[in-house]
Amino acid sequence: MTRYIIRRLLQFIPVIVISTLLVYALVFAMPGDPIRALAGDRPMSDAVRETLREQYNLDDPFFVQYAKYLWGIITAGDFGTTFNGRPVTELITQRLPVTATLALVTFVIQSIMGIIAGILAALYRDRFFDRFVQVATVTMVALPTLVIAFLMQLVFGLNLGLFPIAGINDGLISYILPALAMASVSTGILARLVRSELLDSLSSDYVRTATAKGMKRSRVVTRHGLRNSLIPAVTFIGADLASMMAGSIVVETIFNLPGLGEQVYRSIQGQEGTVVVGIVTLFVIFFVLINLIVDVLYGLLDPRIRYE
Amino acid sequence: MNNISRRRRATGAVAVTAAAALVLSACGGGGDNGGDNGEAAQGVEGGGTVSAYNCEPQFLVPGNSTEVCGSWVLDSLFTGLVQTDLDTNEPMPGVAESWDTEDNQTWTFTLGEDWTFHDGEEITAQTFVDTYNWVIDPDNAQQSANFFDNFVGYQEVVDGDAEEMEGVRAVDDYTLEIELTEPFSPLPDMLTYTAFYPMPSVAYEDIDAFEQAPVGNGRYMMDGEWEHDVQIAVERFDDWAGEDPGLPQRIEWRMYTDIETAYLDVQSGNLDILDSAPPNRRATVESDFGENYADFDTSSFTYMGLPLYQEEFQDVDVRHALSMAIDRQAIIDAIFDGAQTPAANIIPPALSDAGEGNCEYCDYDPEAAAELYEEAGGPTDLTIYFNSGAGHEEWVEAVSNQWQQNLGIENVTFESLDFAQYLALHDEQEITGPYRLGWSLSYPSAQYAMEPIYSTGASSNYADYSNEEFDDLINEANAETDPDTAAEMYTEAEAILLEDMPVIPMWFSNYLVVHSDRVDGDSIFMDQATYTHLEDVVVTEE
């Protein structure tokens, strides 16, 4: 198991190098001069422009720029600065907690709601609650996050005044609406997934055997049914958590949360190569880490899965 | 004394008297909704706190701030040599009590003696000398450096041949002399601009640290640091040496990425002022806000430029025809819900002495346009350029539809590009058809509305327009010592532009300002440069 984890961790290195190079190349390939765009309609004097281009190594060929960037990271832990002179590391450390909190609250909401709804729907198959879950989840999956976010703002924020509409000034409560909006689609998918998996395993031979032997219903469901049907759910939740970073772009912008997702969007527009690479690298690391954790969790849920 | 100052005085008192209420309602400052005319607006004790929408500034150093988000904040933190009288758009004393010139080329400014920065450092003539030299030093890469390009000695410093500009001198502690390369009558107007604010010595020690909490000499001082993407908070500076201190005790700028969100936040009462409500909300603003909104005309000018370096656009008749074939009002009504004023000027109407538009070819006349276009042999294929993602798609398309309908243009291609890429095309003169651009005034002067865009070889002259008569008129007006004569000359120069039409004037923007119940709507004022003057806002509830 330890050897397996170490080997997986070592695989991170090429993944990270390749992905940062790719992202850096993509930002680099964007046409136009980012320094020129900084000044907007108003022209900037040549002297100022030259100083800035030099400061950001913009006149160097692509590989020299990338090499200088990597060299800065390796030798000084310097992830560069934005075109307004803010260190990227500072930007990330300031924004990471916001996105992390959003992801965590979303994760908790969708796991609890999705799994419980799925289990109850399976246990009360074809009854009212099951039908309700079916309809509700289809709606949740079909509605784009954008629409749900606006609805949440209008109904719970503006009309009912239960939650703040924007910003993070009210602490954890500020995250409830954005997290609900972000959790919506996944909660729907997760509930349906758990329901069908649980129904599958409840109708399988070993469950029938256990029931025939007189095992209590609750024990049959938890020991035999749930445990097996949770593996796909964990895979899904893991993949979803990893992709949540990307999903945060829309939600953070609408709810005005100063997180990483919103920053990535803005930095791509401003051709802030170093910022985009810094944050995307973080996303990549997060993604592979989550995948590793999911793989390890398999073994805990099903001892038959071995690590080579 | 002007209205704005009187208003500040009157409402500065804890309880507003009935007399002051009359003043208040008498100068609604361009707001066109009735509000609560005649009722006394009761300001809270001490002035209270006002919060306002803002976008995240790029920079918070005066010499480096070229966009509205940052300049707006700096406006409260700093006071320049000269300020703008908000009623007349004329220059009025700031740190300088008075100024004098005989030839518009050498100017003497007499500074007030009790000005200090928020940290107590005294402001003298040397303060300005140091600041100006620092701003233009290429090593400091300040974006507004080129605002100084008509100061004697600017080029030498930029080229590295001199340490300091010869043209900025401290004669004694409170006398500053500025010498220009050419006579320039709008100098006092120009000095109101952000780039010319003074900076304390602490700024040069660590400019990055300074930027996080600028120490200025304005009505307000920083409360804590700039919380990036969250907020910037300032408190009233009680030792401010100017005449009209700010009314609110505290101003909080809250940064939003999405204006729609800010709009909802004002509606729910969490935010007090949003000064740029989305145009598409205009239809519902009354049901959303009742009387809590107002409209302001601004100097923000949108035009369709024509690349005169392309052969097809060199015939003036083609340009006239293109202009006459546009029904501006119809586009404004259909796409902007009426939220723009059709332009029949180049100089924003609020500055123009003529006041009314004198653009013969800005009136919609499709028949005459078609005839003229055909006679002149205008192009049947057009490529139209605009920058993407900034809300220009719809109206540019509408303009092209009208050209197709009215002028028999067969093919229209759109080139929509990223702003950075868009500007690069302009720099390299690779634009082959009409293009969208805009201009707003950094300082209120007819000179600034024209010279940078239309003078031969000027920095923003993307049309590559050149007319000797126009250039001469601008130069003469800049040199003219009598302001009225100068104003006439600028208007004459404008007439040349409207006749030559290197750009097709489209409209001047209106801004829709919405506010919460916590502030008095009649005290909200937006100036021509789209700055909302939060220092004048009367907060009615804590």
Chai-1 contact restraints between the chains, C-beta under 6 A:
chainA,res_idxA,chainB,res_idxB,connection_type,confidence,min_distance_angstrom,max_distance_angstrom,comment,restraint_id
A,P31,B,Q421,contact,1.0,0.0,6.0,A-B,restraint_1
A,G32,B,D418,contact,1.0,0.0,6.0,A-B,restraint_2
A,G32,B,A420,contact,1.0,0.0,6.0,A-B,restraint_3
A,G32,B,Q421,contact,1.0,0.0,6.0,A-B,restraint_4
A,G32,B,A424,contact,1.0,0.0,6.0,A-B,restraint_5
A,D33,B,A420,contact,1.0,0.0,6.0,A-B,restraint_6
A,D33,B,A424,contact,1.0,0.0,6.0,A-B,restraint_7
A,P34,B,A420,contact,1.0,0.0,6.0,A-B,restraint_8
A,R36,B,A420,contact,1.0,0.0,6.0,A-B,restraint_9
A,R36,B,L423,contact,1.0,0.0,6.0,A-B,restraint_10
A,A37,B,F419,contact,1.0,0.0,6.0,A-B,restraint_11
A,A37,B,A420,contact,1.0,0.0,6.0,A-B,restraint_12
A,A39,B,T66,contact,1.0,0.0,6.0,A-B,restraint_13
A,A39,B,Q143,contact,1.0,0.0,6.0,A-B,restraint_14
A,R42,B,T66,contact,1.0,0.0,6.0,A-B,restraint_15
A,P43,B,S459,contact,1.0,0.0,6.0,A-B,restraint_16
A,P43,B,S460,contact,1.0,0.0,6.0,A-B,restraint_17
A,M44,B,Q143,contact,1.0,0.0,6.0,A-B,restraint_18
A,S45,B,A145,contact,1.0,0.0,6.0,A-B,restraint_19
A,S45,B,N146,contact,1.0,0.0,6.0,A-B,restraint_20
A,A47,B,P138,contact,1.0,0.0,6.0,A-B,restraint_21
A,A47,B,V158,contact,1.0,0.0,6.0,A-B,restraint_22
A,V48,B,A141,contact,1.0,0.0,6.0,A-B,restraint_23
A,V48,B,A145,contact,1.0,0.0,6.0,A-B,restraint_24
A,T51,B,P138,contact,1.0,0.0,6.0,A-B,restraint_25
A,T51,B,A141,contact,1.0,0.0,6.0,A-B,restraint_26
A,L52,B,A141,contact,1.0,0.0,6.0,A-B,restraint_27
A,N84,B,Q58,contact,1.0,0.0,6.0,A-B,restraint_28
A,N84,B,F59,contact,1.0,0.0,6.0,A-B,restraint_29
A,Q153,B,L264,contact,1.0,0.0,6.0,A-B,restraint_30
A,L158,B,L264,contact,1.0,0.0,6.0,A-B,restraint_31
A,L158,B,Q267,contact,1.0,0.0,6.0,A-B,restraint_32
A,L158,B,S268,contact,1.0,0.0,6.0,A-B,restraint_33
A,I165,B,L264,contact,1.0,0.0,6.0,A-B,restraint_34
A,I165,B,D265,contact,1.0,0.0,6.0,A-B,restraint_35
A,I165,B,S268,contact,1.0,0.0,6.0,A-B,restraint_36
A,A166,B,T261,contact,1.0,0.0,6.0,A-B,restraint_37
A,A166,B,D265,contact,1.0,0.0,6.0,A-B,restraint_38
A,T253,B,T257,contact,1.0,0.0,6.0,A-B,restraint_39
A,T253,B,D258,contact,1.0,0.0,6.0,A-B,restraint_40
A,I254,B,D258,contact,1.0,0.0,6.0,A-B,restraint_41
A,N256,B,Y256,contact,1.0,0.0,6.0,A-B,restraint_42
A,N256,B,T261,contact,1.0,0.0,6.0,A-B,restraint_43
A,P258,B,D229,contact,1.0,0.0,6.0,A-B,restraint_44
A,P258,B,V230,contact,1.0,0.0,6.0,A-B,restraint_45
A,E262,B,T257,contact,1.0,0.0,6.0,A-B,restraint_46
